[in-house]
């Protein structure tokens, strides 16, 4: 019997820049003219119905004025659109418009847009480049760095997807001024999470500057954007494909993602993550990972941000417990949680082990308290 060895060792440089600033559309056009994506001249702008008139349409207009070809591909705003069917509809629309491998995807919007558009770009024509133009605090904090892209299913969130790094990320702070206050508050949850797991300075800054951030003060918004990027960069640089360390970015997400789904997305992602952060810090306090004072401090900051810290009455607690088992950190049918260590650090449970098994009774007791 014969055999043939296929040698495919290679080194790939997926490095990219994250630009933080104001009114960055002209910079995007300049970068494309200067070869950000090589000689590509055709751009599929993927966005949602909320962002389309605000930022996606102006980007299309300026691309065309610069001599590029561009089309808008728009889906209904909201987490419920982050599913395989939406991706299929967008792909078919791009095919009908003649988009092939010589194109680039520009994601313009929040986390749902970047997750969906990035996943589409990673599979379209077996992979085309994409650019992320983040228009929300949540996407700036959560989806802008790391290359994780995915869609949700009825059974679980973010389990169908791939890693596909963008060519560049633009964090346009001016776009935050058009966000409803609830969505600005929503974005603060991931920022608090970053303070909890790896940046005590950021956590303290948030305690003293929430009002400035909610009023879109340029200096304050730039500060938190830079710190969000720094925290996430330090993690992603060391663990791009989520083999170990990158799990810490799921702090608060075990309960958070489950409650988001069980609420039928009545809760925004950040609101659900806030409740999840409270669950993990209370459980962590019971386990001795944080002090009672530190636990109260985390909860107080979430309240100061205007985020929820209790499970809504309409949530079916048993359905929530069952949904926990769809979390991607589950191993051998056992729930696993990431825990903060005090404020500004995370617990480790062995070499390159950043989550530990939690008995259902342990988390059930915390959920009943909330």
Secondary structure as the mmCIF struct_conf table of DSSP 4:
data_model
#
loop_
_struct_conf.conf_type_id
_struct_conf.id
_struct_conf.beg_label_comp_id
_struct_conf.beg_label_asym_id
_struct_conf.beg_label_seq_id
_struct_conf.end_label_comp_id
_struct_conf.end_label_asym_id
_struct_conf.end_label_seq_id
STRN STRN1 UNK A 17 UNK A 21
BEND BEND1 UNK A 22 UNK A 23
HELX_RH_AL_P HELX_RH_AL_P1 UNK A 25 UNK A 33
TURN_TY1_P TURN_TY1_P1 UNK A 34 UNK A 39
STRN STRN2 UNK A 42 UNK A 48
TURN_TY1_P TURN_TY1_P2 UNK A 49 UNK A 51
HELX_RH_PI_P HELX_RH_PI_P1 UNK A 52 UNK A 56
HELX_RH_AL_P HELX_RH_AL_P2 UNK A 57 UNK A 65
TURN_TY1_P TURN_TY1_P3 UNK A 66 UNK A 67
STRN STRN3 UNK A 69 UNK A 75
BEND BEND2 UNK A 77 UNK A 78
HELX_RH_3T_P HELX_RH_3T_P1 UNK A 79 UNK A 81
STRN STRN4 UNK A 83 UNK A 83
HELX_RH_AL_P HELX_RH_AL_P3 UNK A 84 UNK A 96
TURN_TY1_P TURN_TY1_P4 UNK A 97 UNK A 98
BEND BEND3 UNK A 101 UNK A 102
STRN STRN5 UNK A 104 UNK A 109
BEND BEND4 UNK A 110 UNK A 110
HELX_RH_AL_P HELX_RH_AL_P4 UNK A 111 UNK A 123
HELX_RH_3T_P HELX_RH_3T_P2 UNK A 124 UNK A 126
STRN STRN6 UNK A 130 UNK A 134
BEND BEND5 UNK A 136 UNK A 136
HELX_RH_AL_P HELX_RH_AL_P5 UNK A 137 UNK A 138
HELX_RH_PI_P HELX_RH_PI_P2 UNK A 139 UNK A 143
BEND BEND6 UNK A 144 UNK A 146
STRN STRN7 UNK A 148 UNK A 151
STRN STRN8 UNK A 152 UNK A 152
BEND BEND7 UNK A 154 UNK A 155
BEND BEND8 UNK A 157 UNK A 158
STRN STRN9 UNK A 160 UNK A 163
BEND BEND9 UNK A 167 UNK A 167
STRN STRN10 UNK A 168 UNK A 172
HELX_RH_3T_P HELX_RH_3T_P3 UNK A 173 UNK A 178
BEND BEND10 UNK A 179 UNK A 179
HELX_RH_AL_P HELX_RH_AL_P6 UNK A 181 UNK A 198
HELX_RH_AL_P HELX_RH_AL_P7 UNK A 200 UNK A 214
TURN_TY1_P TURN_TY1_P5 UNK A 215 UNK A 216
HELX_RH_AL_P HELX_RH_AL_P8 UNK A 218 UNK A 238
TURN_TY1_P TURN_TY1_P6 UNK A 240 UNK A 241
BEND BEND11 UNK A 243 UNK A 244
HELX_RH_3T_P HELX_RH_3T_P4 UNK A 245 UNK A 250
TURN_TY1_P TURN_TY1_P7 UNK A 251 UNK A 252
HELX_RH_AL_P HELX_RH_AL_P9 UNK A 253 UNK A 262
TURN_TY1_P TURN_TY1_P8 UNK A 263 UNK A 265
BEND BEND12 UNK A 267 UNK A 267
HELX_RH_AL_P HELX_RH_AL_P10 UNK A 269 UNK A 287
TURN_TY1_P TURN_TY1_P9 UNK A 288 UNK A 288
BEND BEND13 UNK A 289 UNK A 290
HELX_RH_AL_P HELX_RH_AL_P11 UNK A 292 UNK A 305
TURN_TY1_P TURN_TY1_P10 UNK A 306 UNK A 306
BEND BEND14 UNK A 310 UNK A 310
TURN_TY1_P TURN_TY1_P11 UNK A 313 UNK A 314
BEND BEND15 UNK A 315 UNK A 315
HELX_RH_AL_P HELX_RH_AL_P12 UNK A 317 UNK A 324
TURN_TY1_P TURN_TY1_P12 UNK A 325 UNK A 326
BEND BEND16 UNK A 327 UNK A 327
TURN_TY1_P TURN_TY1_P13 UNK A 328 UNK A 329
STRN STRN11 UNK A 331 UNK A 331
TURN_TY1_P TURN_TY1_P14 UNK A 332 UNK A 333
STRN STRN12 UNK A 334 UNK A 334
STRN STRN13 UNK A 336 UNK A 337
STRN STRN14 UNK A 340 UNK A 340
BEND BEND17 UNK A 342 UNK A 344
STRN STRN15 UNK A 346 UNK A 346
BEND BEND18 UNK A 350 UNK A 350
TURN_TY1_P TURN_TY1_P15 UNK A 351 UNK A 352
STRN STRN16 UNK A 356 UNK A 357
HELX_RH_AL_P HELX_RH_AL_P13 UNK A 360 UNK A 369
#
